[in-house]
Amino acid sequence: MGVATVICFLGYFFSDISLSRALQLSIIEFVKFFGGFYALVYVMKAFSTHILEVVQPESRIKRFVGYNLGLYILFDICILIVRFFFNVPAIIDFLPLLLAYVIWNSQKYMEVPDQKSILYVVATTILFLIIPMAIQKLLYFFMPGVI
């Protein structure tokens, strides 16, 4: 999370943005992933227990969320770096969808029943993409002048 924040800050700081705006954007980047971790742990615990009907230890859910969120942070860093130095098409914004492949391969580790594997992959991928984005949009709403 810290590396993503520093890269976000440096990228905006070296462009034509003021120091306060670069700090605001880097704080949003940090809180998006930090708050996203705890929100995803809570939601995944409820999803696993009530929808998948599999009781998971919280340490396993934290490890699963941490690894996938770490991968999402790496994708976000790659997108930030590529956007700052190169003029690339918008196809690079779809890089976080590769989380679906990692989530698909995590079914055995998370002990998902075979009947609910598609539900697990689709719902978990959507949760991992939507929750950090929702936190980011909420912070854009609360911080004046960021947009």
TIVO-2410 file (N, C-alpha, C; in nm, 3 decimals):
# residues 147
REC num residu      c1      c2      c3 atome chaine
REC   1      M   0.082  -0.118   0.000     N      A
REC   1      M   0.000   0.000   0.000    CA      A
REC   1      M   0.087   0.125   0.000     C      A
REC   2      G   0.195   0.118   0.073     N      A
REC   2      G   0.283   0.234   0.079    CA      A
REC   2      G   0.350   0.263  -0.054     C      A
REC   3      V   0.389   0.158  -0.125     N      A
REC   3      V   0.453   0.178  -0.255    CA      A
REC   3      V   0.354   0.240  -0.354     C      A
REC   4      A   0.231   0.193  -0.352     N      A
REC   4      A   0.129   0.251  -0.441    CA      A
REC   4      A   0.106   0.397  -0.407     C      A
REC   5      T   0.106   0.429  -0.278     N      A
REC   5      T   0.086   0.568  -0.236    CA      A
REC   5      T   0.202   0.656  -0.280     C      A
REC   6      V   0.325   0.608  -0.263     N      A
REC   6      V   0.442   0.687  -0.303    CA      A
REC   6      V   0.444   0.707  -0.454     C      A
REC   7      I   0.416   0.603  -0.530     N      A
REC   7      I   0.415   0.616  -0.676    CA      A
REC   7      I   0.306   0.711  -0.720     C      A
REC   8      C   0.190   0.703  -0.657     N      A
REC   8      C   0.081   0.795  -0.689    CA      A
REC   8      C   0.121   0.938  -0.657     C      A
REC   9      F   0.183   0.958  -0.541     N      A
REC   9      F   0.225   1.093  -0.502    CA      A
REC   9      F   0.331   1.147  -0.597     C      A
REC  10      L   0.433   1.068  -0.625     N      A
REC  10      L   0.540   1.116  -0.713    CA      A
REC  10      L   0.490   1.140  -0.854     C      A
REC  11      G   0.403   1.055  -0.901     N      A
REC  11      G   0.350   1.073  -1.036    CA      A
REC  11      G   0.271   1.201  -1.050     C      A
REC  12      Y   0.188   1.229  -0.952     N      A
REC  12      Y   0.110   1.352  -0.959    CA      A
REC  12      Y   0.195   1.474  -0.923     C      A
REC  13      F   0.293   1.456  -0.836     N      A
REC  13      F   0.376   1.568  -0.793    CA      A
REC  13      F   0.463   1.619  -0.908     C      A
REC  14      F   0.511   1.529  -0.991     N      A
REC  14      F   0.596   1.571  -1.103    CA      A
REC  14      F   0.516   1.617  -1.224     C      A
REC  15      S   0.386   1.601  -1.221     N      A
REC  15      S   0.304   1.660  -1.327    CA      A
REC  15      S   0.262   1.800  -1.280     C      A
REC  16      D   0.171   1.861  -1.350     N      A
REC  16      D   0.134   2.000  -1.319    CA      A
REC  16      D   0.026   2.009  -1.213     C      A
REC  17      I   0.040   1.935  -1.107     N      A
REC  17      I  -0.058   1.936  -0.999    CA      A
REC  17      I   0.010   1.991  -0.874     C      A
REC  18      S  -0.066   2.063  -0.791     N      A
REC  18      S  -0.010   2.121  -0.670    CA      A
REC  18      S   0.022   2.013  -0.567     C      A
REC  19      L   0.100   2.051  -0.468     N      A
REC  19      L   0.140   1.958  -0.364    CA      A
REC  19      L   0.020   1.907  -0.285     C      A
REC  20      S  -0.073   1.997  -0.254     N      A
REC  20      S  -0.189   1.954  -0.175    CA      A
REC  20      S  -0.276   1.854  -0.251     C      A
REC  21      R  -0.290   1.875  -0.380     N      A
REC  21      R  -0.369   1.781  -0.460    CA      A
REC  21      R  -0.298   1.645  -0.472     C      A
REC  22      A  -0.166   1.648  -0.488     N      A
REC  22      A  -0.090   1.522  -0.493    CA      A
REC  22      A  -0.103   1.446  -0.362     C      A
REC  23      L  -0.101   1.518  -0.250     N      A
REC  23      L  -0.120   1.453  -0.120    CA      A
REC  23      L  -0.260   1.396  -0.106     C      A
REC  24      Q  -0.361   1.470  -0.150     N      A
REC  24      Q  -0.498   1.421  -0.143    CA      A
REC  24      Q  -0.514   1.293  -0.225     C      A
REC  25      L  -0.461   1.292  -0.344     N      A
REC  25      L  -0.476   1.174  -0.430    CA      A
REC  25      L  -0.399   1.054  -0.375     C      A
REC  26      S  -0.283   1.078  -0.315     N      A
REC  26      S  -0.208   0.966  -0.258    CA      A
REC  26      S  -0.275   0.914  -0.130     C      A
REC  27      I  -0.338   1.003  -0.053     N      A
REC  27      I  -0.412   0.958   0.065    CA      A
REC  27      I  -0.532   0.873   0.023     C      A
REC  28      I  -0.600   0.916  -0.081     N      A
REC  28      I  -0.712   0.838  -0.133    CA      A
REC  28      I  -0.665   0.700  -0.178     C      A
REC  29      E  -0.551   0.695  -0.243     N      A
REC  29      E  -0.497   0.567  -0.290    CA      A
REC  29      E  -0.466   0.474  -0.172     C      A
REC  30      F  -0.409   0.530  -0.066     N      A
REC  30      F  -0.375   0.449   0.052    CA      A
REC  30      F  -0.500   0.399   0.123     C      A
REC  31      V  -0.595   0.489   0.148     N      A
REC  31      V  -0.716   0.452   0.222    CA      A
REC  31      V  -0.801   0.354   0.141     C      A
REC  32      K  -0.797   0.367   0.009     N      A
REC  32      K  -0.873   0.275  -0.078    CA      A
REC  32      K  -0.833   0.130  -0.051     C      A
REC  33      F  -0.705   0.105  -0.038     N      A
REC  33      F  -0.660  -0.033  -0.017    CA      A
REC  33      F  -0.661  -0.073   0.130     C      A
REC  34      F  -0.628   0.021   0.219     N      A
REC  34      F  -0.627  -0.011   0.362    CA      A
REC  34      F  -0.768  -0.040   0.411     C      A
REC  35      G  -0.861   0.048   0.380     N      A
REC  35      G  -1.000   0.024   0.418    CA      A
REC  35      G  -1.061  -0.091   0.341     C      A
REC  36      G  -1.017  -0.107   0.216     N      A
REC  36      G  -1.066  -0.216   0.133    CA      A
REC  36      G  -1.031  -0.352   0.191     C      A
REC  37      F  -0.915  -0.362   0.254     N      A
REC  37      F  -0.874  -0.490   0.314    CA      A
REC  37      F  -0.973  -0.532   0.422     C      A
REC  38      Y  -1.001  -0.442   0.515     N      A
REC  38      Y  -1.089  -0.477   0.626    CA      A
REC  38      Y  -1.234  -0.495   0.580     C      A
REC  39      A  -1.277  -0.415   0.485     N      A
REC  39      A  -1.412  -0.432   0.432    CA      A
REC  39      A  -1.424  -0.566   0.359     C      A
REC  40      L  -1.322  -0.602   0.282     N      A
REC  40      L  -1.326  -0.729   0.210    CA      A
REC  40      L  -1.319  -0.850   0.303     C      A
REC  41      V  -1.242  -0.839   0.411     N      A
REC  41      V  -1.238  -0.949   0.508    CA      A
REC  41      V  -1.376  -0.970   0.569     C      A
REC  42      Y  -1.441  -0.861   0.606     N      A
REC  42      Y  -1.575  -0.872   0.665    CA      A
REC  42      Y  -1.675  -0.930   0.566     C      A
REC  43      V  -1.676  -0.878   0.444     N      A
REC  43      V  -1.772  -0.924   0.344    CA      A
REC  43      V  -1.743  -1.069   0.302     C      A
REC  44      M  -1.616  -1.104   0.287     N      A
REC  44      M  -1.582  -1.241   0.247    CA      A
REC  44      M  -1.617  -1.342   0.358     C      A
REC  45      K  -1.602  -1.301   0.484     N      A
REC  45      K  -1.641  -1.389   0.594    CA      A
REC  45      K  -1.792  -1.415   0.589     C      A
REC  46      A  -1.869  -1.309   0.568     N      A
REC  46      A  -2.015  -1.326   0.560    CA      A
REC  46      A  -2.054  -1.404   0.435     C      A
REC  47      F  -1.989  -1.377   0.323     N      A
REC  47      F  -2.018  -1.447   0.197    CA      A
REC  47      F  -1.987  -1.596   0.210     C      A
REC  48      S  -1.872  -1.626   0.270     N      A
REC  48      S  -1.832  -1.766   0.284    CA      A
REC  48      S  -1.927  -1.842   0.377     C      A
REC  49      T  -1.967  -1.777   0.484     N      A
REC  49      T  -2.052  -1.845   0.582    CA      A
REC  49      T  -2.196  -1.860   0.533     C      A
REC  50      H  -2.254  -1.753   0.481     N      A
REC  50      H  -2.397  -1.755   0.451    CA      A
REC  50      H  -2.430  -1.802   0.309     C      A
REC  51      I  -2.351  -1.764   0.212     N      A
REC  51      I  -2.382  -1.799   0.073    CA      A
REC  51      I  -2.318  -1.932   0.034     C      A
REC  52      L  -2.188  -1.945   0.060     N      A
REC  52      L  -2.118  -2.069   0.022    CA      A
REC  52      L  -2.138  -2.181   0.124     C      A
REC  53      E  -2.184  -2.146   0.243     N      A
REC  53      E  -2.207  -2.241   0.352    CA      A
REC  53      E  -2.080  -2.318   0.388     C      A
REC  54      V  -1.969  -2.245   0.390     N      A
REC  54      V  -1.840  -2.301   0.430    CA      A
REC  54      V  -1.786  -2.213   0.542     C      A
REC  55      V  -1.757  -2.274   0.655     N      A
REC  55      V  -1.702  -2.198   0.767    CA      A
REC  55      V  -1.551  -2.192   0.751     C      A
REC  56      Q  -1.500  -2.072   0.734     N      A
REC  56      Q  -1.356  -2.051   0.714    CA      A
REC  56      Q  -1.297  -1.986   0.838     C      A
REC  57      P  -1.176  -2.025   0.878     N      A
REC  57      P  -1.110  -1.949   0.983    CA      A
REC  57      P  -1.075  -1.808   0.932     C      A
REC  58      E  -1.080  -1.712   1.022     N      A
REC  58      E  -1.057  -1.574   0.980    CA      A
REC  58      E  -0.915  -1.554   0.927     C      A
REC  59      S  -0.819  -1.630   0.978     N      A
REC  59      S  -0.682  -1.616   0.930    CA      A
REC  59      S  -0.670  -1.656   0.782     C      A
REC  60      R  -0.745  -1.757   0.741     N      A
REC  60      R  -0.742  -1.798   0.600    CA      A
REC  60      R  -0.804  -1.690   0.512     C      A
REC  61      I  -0.914  -1.631   0.557     N      A
REC  61      I  -0.979  -1.526   0.479    CA      A
REC  61      I  -0.888  -1.404   0.471     C      A
REC  62      K  -0.821  -1.369   0.581     N      A
REC  62      K  -0.729  -1.255   0.579    CA      A
REC  62      K  -0.613  -1.280   0.482     C      A
REC  63      R  -0.561  -1.402   0.483     N      A
REC  63      R  -0.451  -1.435   0.392    CA      A
REC  63      R  -0.497  -1.429   0.247     C      A
REC  64      F  -0.615  -1.483   0.219     N      A
REC  64      F  -0.671  -1.480   0.084    CA      A
REC  64      F  -0.693  -1.337   0.036     C      A
REC  65      V  -0.756  -1.256   0.120     N      A
REC  65      V  -0.782  -1.116   0.084    CA      A
REC  65      V  -0.650  -1.040   0.069     C      A
REC  66      G  -0.555  -1.065   0.157     N      A
REC  66      G  -0.426  -0.996   0.150    CA      A
REC  66      G  -0.351  -1.027   0.022     C      A
REC  67      Y  -0.346  -1.153  -0.016     N      A
REC  67      Y  -0.276  -1.190  -0.139    CA      A
REC  67      Y  -0.343  -1.131  -0.263     C      A
REC  68      N  -0.474  -1.141  -0.269     N      A
REC  68      N  -0.544  -1.088  -0.386    CA      A
REC  68      N  -0.541  -0.936  -0.391     C      A
REC  69      L  -0.551  -0.872  -0.275     N      A
REC  69      L  -0.543  -0.726  -0.272    CA      A
REC  69      L  -0.402  -0.679  -0.305     C      A
REC  70      G  -0.302  -0.757  -0.263     N      A
REC  70      G  -0.164  -0.725  -0.301    CA      A
REC  70      G  -0.144  -0.732  -0.452     C      A
REC  71      L  -0.204  -0.832  -0.513     N      A
REC  71      L  -0.198  -0.842  -0.659    CA      A
REC  71      L  -0.271  -0.725  -0.725     C      A
REC  72      Y  -0.384  -0.687  -0.668     N      A
REC  72      Y  -0.458  -0.571  -0.720    CA      A
REC  72      Y  -0.376  -0.443  -0.706     C      A
REC  73      I  -0.303  -0.429  -0.596     N      A
REC  73      I  -0.215  -0.313  -0.578    CA      A
REC  73      I  -0.106  -0.313  -0.684     C      A
REC  74      L  -0.048  -0.429  -0.714     N      A
REC  74      L   0.054  -0.436  -0.819    CA      A
REC  74      L  -0.003  -0.398  -0.955     C      A
REC  75      F  -0.124  -0.443  -0.984     N      A
REC  75      F  -0.189  -0.402  -1.109    CA      A
REC  75      F  -0.212  -0.252  -1.112     C      A
REC  76      D  -0.253  -0.196  -0.999     N      A
REC  76      D  -0.277  -0.052  -0.990    CA      A
REC  76      D  -0.146   0.026  -1.009     C      A
REC  77      I  -0.037  -0.023  -0.951     N      A
REC  77      I   0.093   0.042  -0.969    CA      A
REC  77      I   0.135   0.037  -1.115     C      A
REC  78      C   0.118  -0.078  -1.179     N      A
REC  78      C   0.152  -0.090  -1.321    CA      A
REC  78      C   0.072   0.007  -1.406     C      A
REC  79      I  -0.057   0.020  -1.376     N      A
REC  79      I  -0.141   0.113  -1.451    CA      A
REC  79      I  -0.095   0.256  -1.429     C      A
REC  80      L  -0.063   0.292  -1.303     N      A
REC  80      L  -0.017   0.428  -1.274    CA      A
REC  80      L   0.113   0.460  -1.346     C      A
REC  81      I   0.208   0.367  -1.341     N      A
REC  81      I   0.338   0.391  -1.405    CA      A
REC  81      I   0.323   0.403  -1.556     C      A
REC  82      V   0.247   0.313  -1.615     N      A
REC  82      V   0.229   0.317  -1.760    CA      A
REC  82      V   0.157   0.444  -1.802     C      A
REC  83      R   0.058   0.486  -1.725     N      A
REC  83      R  -0.016   0.608  -1.759    CA      A
REC  83      R   0.071   0.733  -1.749     C      A
REC  84      F   0.165   0.736  -1.654     N      A
REC  84      F   0.248   0.854  -1.636    CA      A
REC  84      F   0.354   0.868  -1.745     C      A
REC  85      F   0.403   0.757  -1.797     N      A
REC  85      F   0.514   0.764  -1.891    CA      A
REC  85      F   0.477   0.738  -2.036     C      A
REC  86      F   0.366   0.671  -2.060     N      A
REC  86      F   0.329   0.635  -2.196    CA      A
REC  86      F   0.184   0.673  -2.223     C      A
REC  87      N   0.155   0.696  -2.347     N      A
REC  87      N   0.017   0.722  -2.388    CA      A
REC  87      N  -0.039   0.591  -2.444     C      A
REC  88      V  -0.108   0.517  -2.359     N      A
REC  88      V  -0.158   0.385  -2.397    CA      A
REC  88      V  -0.310   0.387  -2.406     C      A
REC  89      P  -0.367   0.295  -2.479     N      A
REC  89      P  -0.514   0.291  -2.486    CA      A
REC  89      P  -0.575   0.247  -2.353     C      A
REC  90      A  -0.704   0.261  -2.343     N      A
REC  90      A  -0.775   0.231  -2.218    CA      A
REC  90      A  -0.782   0.082  -2.187     C      A
REC  91      I  -0.730  -0.003  -2.273     N      A
REC  91      I  -0.733  -0.147  -2.249    CA      A
REC  91      I  -0.654  -0.185  -2.124     C      A
REC  92      I  -0.558  -0.103  -2.086     N      A
REC  92      I  -0.477  -0.134  -1.967    CA      A
REC  92      I  -0.560  -0.123  -1.839     C      A
REC  93      D  -0.671  -0.053  -1.844     N      A
REC  93      D  -0.757  -0.043  -1.726    CA      A
REC  93      D  -0.825  -0.175  -1.692     C      A
REC  94      F  -0.824  -0.270  -1.783     N      A
REC  94      F  -0.884  -0.401  -1.760    CA      A
REC  94      F  -0.785  -0.500  -1.698     C      A
REC  95      L  -0.665  -0.457  -1.667     N      A
REC  95      L  -0.564  -0.545  -1.607    CA      A
REC  95      L  -0.611  -0.607  -1.475     C      A
REC  96      P  -0.682  -0.535  -1.387     N      A
REC  96      P  -0.728  -0.599  -1.263    CA      A
REC  96      P  -0.825  -0.715  -1.283     C      A
REC  97      L  -0.881  -0.730  -1.402     N      A
REC  97      L  -0.969  -0.845  -1.425    CA      A
REC  97      L  -0.894  -0.978  -1.420     C      A
REC  98      L  -0.761  -0.973  -1.424     N      A
REC  98      L  -0.683  -1.096  -1.408    CA      A
REC  98      L  -0.698  -1.155  -1.268     C      A
REC  99      L  -0.754  -1.077  -1.176     N      A
REC  99      L  -0.784  -1.132  -1.044    CA      A
REC  99      L  -0.879  -1.251  -1.053     C      A
REC 100      A  -0.964  -1.250  -1.154     N      A
REC 100      A  -1.059  -1.361  -1.170    CA      A
REC 100      A  -0.986  -1.493  -1.188     C      A
REC 101      Y  -0.873  -1.492  -1.258     N      A
REC 101      Y  -0.795  -1.615  -1.276    CA      A
REC 101      Y  -0.737  -1.664  -1.144     C      A
REC 102      V  -0.685  -1.571  -1.065     N      A
REC 102      V  -0.628  -1.609  -0.935    CA      A
REC 102      V  -0.738  -1.659  -0.842     C      A
REC 103      I  -0.852  -1.593  -0.846     N      A
REC 103      I  -0.965  -1.636  -0.763    CA      A
REC 103      I  -1.016  -1.773  -0.808     C      A
REC 104      W  -1.017  -1.797  -0.938     N      A
REC 104      W  -1.058  -1.929  -0.990    CA      A
REC 104      W  -0.966  -2.038  -0.936     C      A
REC 105      N  -0.837  -2.011  -0.934     N      A
REC 105      N  -0.741  -2.111  -0.885    CA      A
REC 105      N  -0.741  -2.124  -0.733     C      A
REC 106      S  -0.805  -2.032  -0.662     N      A
REC 106      S  -0.806  -2.038  -0.516    CA      A
REC 106      S  -0.922  -2.121  -0.461     C      A
REC 107      Q  -1.001  -2.179  -0.546     N      A
REC 107      Q  -1.119  -2.254  -0.500    CA      A
REC 107      Q  -1.083  -2.371  -0.409     C      A
REC 108      K  -0.977  -2.439  -0.441     N      A
REC 108      K  -0.936  -2.554  -0.360    CA      A
REC 108      K  -0.888  -2.508  -0.222     C      A
REC 109      Y  -0.813  -2.397  -0.220     N      A
REC 109      Y  -0.763  -2.344  -0.094    CA      A
REC 109      Y  -0.877  -2.295  -0.005     C      A
REC 110      M  -0.977  -2.233  -0.065     N      A
REC 110      M  -1.090  -2.179   0.012    CA      A
REC 110      M  -1.200  -2.283   0.034     C      A
REC 111      E  -1.179  -2.406  -0.012     N      A
REC 111      E  -1.271  -2.518   0.009    CA      A
REC 111      E  -1.413  -2.487  -0.039     C      A
REC 112      V  -1.422  -2.437  -0.161     N      A
REC 112      V  -1.551  -2.402  -0.219    CA      A
REC 112      V  -1.614  -2.528  -0.278     C      A
REC 113      P  -1.742  -2.553  -0.250     N      A
REC 113      P  -1.808  -2.669  -0.312    CA      A
REC 113      P  -1.816  -2.653  -0.465     C      A
REC 114      D  -1.810  -2.765  -0.535     N      A
REC 114      D  -1.810  -2.761  -0.682    CA      A
REC 114      D  -1.936  -2.698  -0.739     C      A
REC 115      Q  -2.049  -2.713  -0.672     N      A
REC 115      Q  -2.174  -2.658  -0.723    CA      A
REC 115      Q  -2.174  -2.505  -0.720     C      A
REC 116      K  -2.095  -2.446  -0.634     N      A
REC 116      K  -2.097  -2.301  -0.616    CA      A
REC 116      K  -1.970  -2.234  -0.667     C      A
REC 117      S  -1.896  -2.302  -0.754     N      A
REC 117      S  -1.769  -2.246  -0.798    CA      A
REC 117      S  -1.787  -2.123  -0.886     C      A
REC 118      I  -1.882  -2.124  -0.977     N      A
REC 118      I  -1.905  -2.008  -1.065    CA      A
REC 118      I  -1.953  -1.889  -0.983     C      A
REC 119      L  -2.045  -1.913  -0.890     N      A
REC 119      L  -2.094  -1.807  -0.802    CA      A
REC 119      L  -1.979  -1.747  -0.722     C      A
REC 120      Y  -1.891  -1.834  -0.671     N      A
REC 120      Y  -1.776  -1.789  -0.594    CA      A
REC 120      Y  -1.684  -1.701  -0.677     C      A
REC 121      V  -1.649  -1.744  -0.796     N      A
REC 121      V  -1.555  -1.669  -0.879    CA      A
REC 121      V  -1.614  -1.535  -0.921     C      A
REC 122      V  -1.736  -1.535  -0.968     N      A
REC 122      V  -1.797  -1.410  -1.016    CA      A
REC 122      V  -1.819  -1.312  -0.901     C      A
REC 123      A  -1.877  -1.360  -0.792     N      A
REC 123      A  -1.907  -1.270  -0.680    CA      A
REC 123      A  -1.780  -1.217  -0.614     C      A
REC 124      T  -1.681  -1.303  -0.595     N      A
REC 124      T  -1.557  -1.259  -0.532    CA      A
REC 124      T  -1.481  -1.162  -0.620     C      A
REC 125      T  -1.477  -1.186  -0.749     N      A
REC 125      T  -1.411  -1.092  -0.841    CA      A
REC 125      T  -1.480  -0.957  -0.838     C      A
REC 126      I  -1.611  -0.958  -0.841     N      A
REC 126      I  -1.685  -0.831  -0.837    CA      A
REC 126      I  -1.660  -0.759  -0.705     C      A
REC 127      L  -1.659  -0.832  -0.595     N      A
REC 127      L  -1.633  -0.770  -0.465    CA      A
REC 127      L  -1.494  -0.708  -0.459     C      A
REC 128      F  -1.394  -0.780  -0.510     N      A
REC 128      F  -1.257  -0.729  -0.506    CA      A
REC 128      F  -1.239  -0.606  -0.595     C      A
REC 129      L  -1.318  -0.594  -0.698     N      A
REC 129      L  -1.307  -0.477  -0.785    CA      A
REC 129      L  -1.393  -0.361  -0.738     C      A
REC 130      I  -1.509  -0.389  -0.682     N      A
REC 130      I  -1.605  -0.284  -0.647    CA      A
REC 130      I  -1.575  -0.218  -0.513     C      A
REC 131      I  -1.538  -0.294  -0.412     N      A
REC 131      I  -1.523  -0.235  -0.278    CA      A
REC 131      I  -1.412  -0.130  -0.274     C      A
REC 132      P  -1.289  -0.156  -0.324     N      A
REC 132      P  -1.191  -0.047  -0.324    CA      A
REC 132      P  -1.233   0.072  -0.411     C      A
REC 133      M  -1.300   0.044  -0.522     N      A
REC 133      M  -1.346   0.152  -0.608    CA      A
REC 133      M  -1.454   0.236  -0.538     C      A
REC 134      A  -1.542   0.170  -0.462     N      A
REC 134      A  -1.646   0.243  -0.389    CA      A
REC 134      A  -1.585   0.330  -0.280     C      A
REC 135      I  -1.482   0.280  -0.212     N      A
REC 135      I  -1.414   0.361  -0.111    CA      A
REC 135      I  -1.347   0.481  -0.177     C      A
REC 136      Q  -1.286   0.460  -0.292     N      A
REC 136      Q  -1.222   0.569  -0.365    CA      A
REC 136      Q  -1.324   0.675  -0.404     C      A
REC 137      K  -1.437   0.635  -0.459     N      A
REC 137      K  -1.540   0.731  -0.499    CA      A
REC 137      K  -1.598   0.804  -0.378     C      A
REC 138      L  -1.613   0.734  -0.266     N      A
REC 138      L  -1.661   0.797  -0.144    CA      A
REC 138      L  -1.564   0.904  -0.095     C      A
REC 139      L  -1.435   0.875  -0.102     N      A
REC 139      L  -1.336   0.974  -0.060    CA      A
REC 139      L  -1.330   1.091  -0.158     C      A
REC 140      Y  -1.349   1.067  -0.287     N      A
REC 140      Y  -1.359   1.177  -0.382    CA      A
REC 140      Y  -1.476   1.268  -0.347     C      A
REC 141      F  -1.584   1.208  -0.300     N      A
REC 141      F  -1.703   1.285  -0.263    CA      A
REC 141      F  -1.676   1.370  -0.138     C      A
REC 142      F  -1.603   1.313  -0.040     N      A
REC 142      F  -1.579   1.384   0.086    CA      A
REC 142      F  -1.469   1.489   0.078     C      A
REC 143      M  -1.371   1.471  -0.008     N      A
REC 143      M  -1.261   1.567  -0.019    CA      A
REC 143      M  -1.294   1.671  -0.126     C      A
REC 144      P  -1.305   1.795  -0.087     N      A
REC 144      P  -1.342   1.899  -0.185    CA      A
REC 144      P  -1.228   1.928  -0.281     C      A
REC 145      G  -1.262   1.948  -0.405     N      A
REC 145      G  -1.164   1.989  -0.505    CA      A
REC 145      G  -1.074   1.881  -0.558     C      A
REC 146      V  -1.101   1.755  -0.529     N      A
REC 146      V  -1.014   1.647  -0.576    CA      A
REC 146      V  -1.045   1.610  -0.719     C      A
REC 147      I  -1.171   1.608  -0.755     N      A
REC 147      I  -1.211   1.564  -0.889    CA      A
REC 147      I  -1.167   1.662  -0.993     C      A
***
